[in-house]
Amino acid sequence: MMQSAIASAERPLRVGVVGVGVMGSNHARVFAGLPGTELIGVADPDRKQAEFVARTLGCVAVSDVGELLDRDVDAITIAAPTHLHRDIALSCIARGVHVLVEKPIASSVEEGREIIGAARRAGVTLMVGHVERFNPAVEAIKDAIRGEDILSIAITRVGPFPPRMSNVGVVIDLAVHDIDLIRWFTDSDIIEVQPQLSSAVAEREDIALLQFRTASGVLAHINTNWLTPFKARNVTVATRGKYVTGDLLTRQVTECFGFQPDGSYSMRHLSVGHAEPLRSEMLAFLRAVRSGVAPAVTGEEAVASLEIATRCLSSRPTAVVPAQRKGPRAVVG
Ligand SMILES: NC(=O)c1ccc[n+]([C@@H]2O[C@H](COP(=O)([O-])OP(=O)(O)OC[C@H]3O[C@@H](n4cnc5c(N)ncnc54)[C@H](O)[C@@H]3O)[C@@H](O)[C@H]2O)c1
């Protein structure tokens, strides 16, 4: 590990945030309130936004990552637009600075691998912000299915169009969260993808129905879109002995178990914690930085999820039956 980036347990870690829009301003807020951490500054070319965040949290505002690196920081979180992750991460890593990169790790699998390689060579911590892993409802589901024979997983992640459209569609922006969850719940690689995509309003896909099979034989399904007037995030896991269902927004998790031959079963609500997922994620990052152990979400895991998401975009479903009737989209009568 590079000496410049190692912080002793006695002194606070000097941290910064690059990109303080919607997500990064939350990173900065959380950093500012964490014990053993000193928020040195935030970097964003949007001076007004950087100064607003810096003034609110009592740190300096700079325009780019280079100026932040000049302030001798130990660790940086990167919440700039995804297409900039690689360049920003590489410049931090080159200075021996530990990085927490927002999801998706990069714009492409190749760029993600470049970040992993650079971090490994420099001996710095690289963690990726798959924040749903730290959602207490997700943790409760993971606990409930531990040791169970998992059969299928269904995840719904829908909502309205984001206020600012980035240059990615729902698969890379949203489904990548759930691809990561499927891999994490099953502890198995995804070996088959069957995507159905549509661009109803946006240029990129804004509706996706994705089906997967893992190496362990679990069938999984993701329903995601930007065409639902309200946000919904639901996870259902069917195992041989349980049916677990969780609402990731209300954090209510229920399990059905004790299936009887007459069709009856028992049901209970599981206890779910209240921690803020982003705070838990950032604490996990700082623990990894301090201890040098592998972080909770590695670059390799993030690239594996991005690779599956990318494959969903490139696979073309094959038509099995020639269409006899096309029919209008709006069915009359
Ligand atoms: N984990 C999650 O649930 C989650 C949620 C939303 C966004 N994200 C991720 O966070 C990242 C940012 O998304 P967002 O929604 O906050 O976007 P955003 O547009 O709100 O914020 C991005 C910020 O980066 C700034 N920026 C642009 N170029 C920069 C540069 N060269 N250096 C530093 N800052 C720069 C912009 O001025 C802006 O303030 C994306 O990678 C996105 O995928 C993750």
The ligand as an SDF file (V2000), in Angstrom:
LIG
                    3D

 44 48  0  0  0  0  0  0  0  0999 V2000
  -25.8860    4.7570   -5.9940 N   0  0  0  0  0  0  0  0  0  0  0  0
  -26.9840    5.3250   -6.4330 C   0  0  0  0  0  0  0  0  0  0  0  0
  -28.1020    4.9670   -6.0670 O   0  0  0  0  0  0  0  0  0  0  0  0
  -26.8790    6.4710   -7.4030 C   0  0  0  0  0  0  0  0  0  0  0  0
  -27.9410    7.3630   -7.5640 C   0  0  0  0  0  0  0  0  0  0  0  0
  -27.7930    8.4350   -8.4390 C   0  0  0  0  0  0  0  0  0  0  0  0
  -26.6010    8.5650   -9.1400 C   0  0  0  0  0  0  0  0  0  0  0  0
  -25.6040    7.6680   -8.9840 N   0  0  0  0  0  0  0  0  0  0  0  0
  -24.3440    7.8040   -9.7410 C   0  0  0  0  0  0  0  0  0  0  0  0
  -23.6810    8.9820   -9.2930 O   0  0  0  0  0  0  0  0  0  0  0  0
  -23.0420    9.6280  -10.3970 C   0  0  0  0  0  0  0  0  0  0  0  0
  -23.5700   11.0570  -10.4880 C   0  0  0  0  0  0  0  0  0  0  0  0
  -24.9570   11.0330  -10.6810 O   0  0  0  0  0  0  0  0  0  0  0  0
  -25.8810   12.2490  -10.2010 P   0  0  0  0  0  0  0  0  0  0  0  0
  -27.2760   11.7870  -10.3910 O   0  0  0  0  0  0  0  0  0  0  0  0
  -25.4460   12.7560   -8.8910 O   0  0  0  0  0  0  0  0  0  0  0  0
  -25.5360   13.3100  -11.3400 O   0  0  0  0  0  0  0  0  0  0  0  0
  -25.6200   14.8970  -11.2570 P   0  0  0  0  0  0  0  0  0  0  0  0
  -25.6740   15.3680  -12.6740 O   0  0  0  0  0  0  0  0  0  0  0  0
  -26.6790   15.3440  -10.3140 O   0  0  0  0  0  0  0  0  0  0  0  0
  -24.2150   15.3290  -10.6050 O   0  0  0  0  0  0  0  0  0  0  0  0
  -22.9940   15.2030  -11.2670 C   0  0  0  0  0  0  0  0  0  0  0  0
  -22.1190   16.3690  -10.8260 C   0  0  0  0  0  0  0  0  0  0  0  0
  -20.8190   16.1560  -11.3720 O   0  0  0  0  0  0  0  0  0  0  0  0
  -20.3200   17.4290  -11.7840 C   0  0  0  0  0  0  0  0  0  0  0  0
  -19.2280   17.2670  -12.7400 N   0  0  0  0  0  0  0  0  0  0  0  0
  -19.2910   17.2830  -14.1060 C   0  0  0  0  0  0  0  0  0  0  0  0
  -18.0360   17.1690  -14.5960 N   0  0  0  0  0  0  0  0  0  0  0  0
  -17.1980   17.0560  -13.5340 C   0  0  0  0  0  0  0  0  0  0  0  0
  -15.7880   16.9310  -13.4070 C   0  0  0  0  0  0  0  0  0  0  0  0
  -14.9880   16.8700  -14.4720 N   0  0  0  0  0  0  0  0  0  0  0  0
  -15.2680   16.8900  -12.1620 N   0  0  0  0  0  0  0  0  0  0  0  0
  -16.0600   16.9650  -11.0770 C   0  0  0  0  0  0  0  0  0  0  0  0
  -17.3950   17.0830  -11.1320 N   0  0  0  0  0  0  0  0  0  0  0  0
  -17.9550   17.1170  -12.3550 C   0  0  0  0  0  0  0  0  0  0  0  0
  -21.5370   18.1410  -12.3430 C   0  0  0  0  0  0  0  0  0  0  0  0
  -21.3390   19.5460  -12.3970 O   0  0  0  0  0  0  0  0  0  0  0  0
  -22.6090   17.7320  -11.3350 C   0  0  0  0  0  0  0  0  0  0  0  0
  -22.7020   18.6490  -10.2640 O   0  0  0  0  0  0  0  0  0  0  0  0
  -23.3320    8.7690  -11.6270 C   0  0  0  0  0  0  0  0  0  0  0  0
  -22.2700    7.8850  -11.8240 O   0  0  0  0  0  0  0  0  0  0  0  0
  -24.5770    7.9880  -11.2340 C   0  0  0  0  0  0  0  0  0  0  0  0
  -24.6750    6.7380  -11.8890 O   0  0  0  0  0  0  0  0  0  0  0  0
  -25.7150    6.6490   -8.1230 C   0  0  0  0  0  0  0  0  0  0  0  0
  1  2  1  0
  2  3  2  0
  2  4  1  0
  4  5  1  0
  4 44  2  0
  5  6  2  0
  6  7  1  0
  7  8  2  0
  8  9  1  0
  8 44  1  0
  9 10  1  0
  9 42  1  0
 10 11  1  0
 11 12  1  0
 11 40  1  0
 12 13  1  0
 13 14  1  0
 14 15  2  0
 14 16  1  0
 14 17  1  0
 17 18  1  0
 18 19  2  0
 18 20  1  0
 18 21  1  0
 21 22  1  0
 22 23  1  0
 23 24  1  0
 23 38  1  0
 24 25  1  0
 25 26  1  0
 25 36  1  0
 26 27  1  0
 26 35  1  0
 27 28  2  0
 28 29  1  0
 29 30  1  0
 29 35  2  0
 30 31  1  0
 30 32  2  0
 32 33  1  0
 33 34  2  0
 34 35  1  0
 36 37  1  0
 36 38  1  0
 38 39  1  0
 40 41  1  0
 40 42  1  0
 42 43  1  0
M  CHG  2   8   1  16  -1
M  END
$$$$
